Amino acid sequence: MTVMLALMLAVHAITWDSIPEGLQALLSRIGVSGGSLPAAVRSIEDRNRERLRAGEYDHMIFYLLQSRAFTRTQPIEPARAPAEPTGDAAARIKEFSAALAEPNGNARLRYFAGFPHSEETLRTEYRRAIAFLHGKEREDSAREIAGLYQHRGLSSDAGPGTGLLLEAALARIGRPAERVLIIGPGMDWAPRTGFKETEPRSIQWDEVRRRLPQARVDAADVNPRVVEAVGARQLNIATARLGKRYDLIIATNVLLYLDQTELLLAWSNIRNMLAPGGWFLHNDSRFEVRVFGQAAGMPVRHVVPVKIDAVRRPPLVDRAVLHRAE
Ligand SMILES: C[S@@+](CC[C@H](N)C(=O)[O-])C[C@H]1O[C@@H](n2cnc3c(N)ncnc32)[C@H](O)[C@@H]1O
């Protein structure tokens, strides 16, 4: 995708009048009205700035623990890292902070060098990022873990099974889509496990191009780093949409970061970008997605279980959820 194309796509901020009536009714029930919508949008955007910052520091800490680019110490698995940065973790913080003074040709180091990175800052961010991982391990219900995601920093790394979800969805849709939008394509940057020192790329962008070679594909993401790398348009799907209609909109491993208000607003923006008969693919299994889909005029048409990792015990299974615009 060229940057030119991305620049030509207009971004429209959400307005009360643009929200389908059925979704307006649901928003009113949770206290959002025409009068309070601008304040709700401001609060989402303020919160989002902090979540973006926290997400970039999460990646920095995962990189600092796993990369071999700046140290000879063994990688540390983030989920098993000590809560307090001691031992090898402390040594890695020291070496990483020094490496950022001379990042040379390493794209990740150069990018991280643009953030405040004193050893003290890194220790503070380390404690925050590792506390989240440990907290997640302690939660044992899917619902509680889902709750954590609605407040955590925004990760940009590919979720599990991106390509498999798309494959399952395309088998149901049964015809190639021409105009495709990826919301939150992400890019492989510094995942919390299994980091490899490869050239950063967007797995989802590549998968969509490979499976739909004829399609005209646009992308939109909230993270400026992803926007620049993929040539996407910058927007928060809860507060804005693009001025174009699509046959297929894909948002996998994105909606889990949205709370209920954000999800309702996102449903409005997505509905307003779907062409008649257009499909919307996601993998959020909250029961609300059915109610919101019905209210938005894009009911759920298929829920397809997808085995993401058959080797794991129990196997890791996700669901491709497909809505269709009426
Ligand atoms: C975990 S990655 C998933 C990447 C890819 N979709 C996949 O399935 O592998 C989440 C992506 O969604 C983006 N994102 C998160 N919240 C968003 C929002 N409210 N609006 C637009 N993009 C968002 C993040 O910046 C990131 O690029």
The ligand as an SDF file (V2000), in Angstrom:
LIG
                    3D

 27 29  0  0  0  0  0  0  0  0999 V2000
   -2.5040   -7.0840   19.2910 C   0  0  0  0  0  0  0  0  0  0  0  0
   -2.3610   -6.1880   17.7780 S   0  0  0  0  0  0  0  0  0  0  0  0
   -3.1890   -7.2930   16.6510 C   0  0  0  0  0  0  0  0  0  0  0  0
   -2.6220   -7.2500   15.2560 C   0  0  0  0  0  0  0  0  0  0  0  0
   -3.4370   -7.9960   14.1970 C   0  0  0  0  0  0  0  0  0  0  0  0
   -4.7400   -7.4370   14.0350 N   0  0  0  0  0  0  0  0  0  0  0  0
   -3.5350   -9.4730   14.5030 C   0  0  0  0  0  0  0  0  0  0  0  0
   -4.6450  -10.0250   14.5330 O   0  0  0  0  0  0  0  0  0  0  0  0
   -2.5020  -10.0970   14.6850 O   0  0  0  0  0  0  0  0  0  0  0  0
   -3.5600   -4.9030   18.0310 C   0  0  0  0  0  0  0  0  0  0  0  0
   -3.4770   -3.7770   17.0000 C   0  0  0  0  0  0  0  0  0  0  0  0
   -4.6570   -2.9620   17.0960 O   0  0  0  0  0  0  0  0  0  0  0  0
   -4.3070   -1.5980   17.2470 C   0  0  0  0  0  0  0  0  0  0  0  0
   -5.3740   -0.9590   18.0390 N   0  0  0  0  0  0  0  0  0  0  0  0
   -5.6480   -1.1560   19.3620 C   0  0  0  0  0  0  0  0  0  0  0  0
   -6.7020   -0.4090   19.7370 N   0  0  0  0  0  0  0  0  0  0  0  0
   -7.1060    0.2490   18.6210 C   0  0  0  0  0  0  0  0  0  0  0  0
   -8.1530    1.1950   18.3730 C   0  0  0  0  0  0  0  0  0  0  0  0
   -8.9820    1.5880   19.3540 N   0  0  0  0  0  0  0  0  0  0  0  0
   -8.2860    1.6960   17.1230 N   0  0  0  0  0  0  0  0  0  0  0  0
   -7.4420    1.3090   16.1250 C   0  0  0  0  0  0  0  0  0  0  0  0
   -6.4270    0.4370   16.3030 N   0  0  0  0  0  0  0  0  0  0  0  0
   -6.2630   -0.0960   17.5420 C   0  0  0  0  0  0  0  0  0  0  0  0
   -2.9350   -1.6280   17.9290 C   0  0  0  0  0  0  0  0  0  0  0  0
   -2.2130   -0.4390   17.7310 O   0  0  0  0  0  0  0  0  0  0  0  0
   -2.3000   -2.8290   17.2450 C   0  0  0  0  0  0  0  0  0  0  0  0
   -1.7050   -2.4820   16.0350 O   0  0  0  0  0  0  0  0  0  0  0  0
  1  2  1  0
  2  3  1  0
  2 10  1  0
  3  4  1  0
  4  5  1  0
  5  6  1  0
  5  7  1  0
  7  8  2  0
  7  9  1  0
 10 11  1  0
 11 12  1  0
 11 26  1  0
 12 13  1  0
 13 14  1  0
 13 24  1  0
 14 15  1  0
 14 23  1  0
 15 16  2  0
 16 17  1  0
 17 18  1  0
 17 23  2  0
 18 19  1  0
 18 20  2  0
 20 21  1  0
 21 22  2  0
 22 23  1  0
 24 25  1  0
 24 26  1  0
 26 27  1  0
M  CHG  2   2   1   9  -1
M  END
$$$$
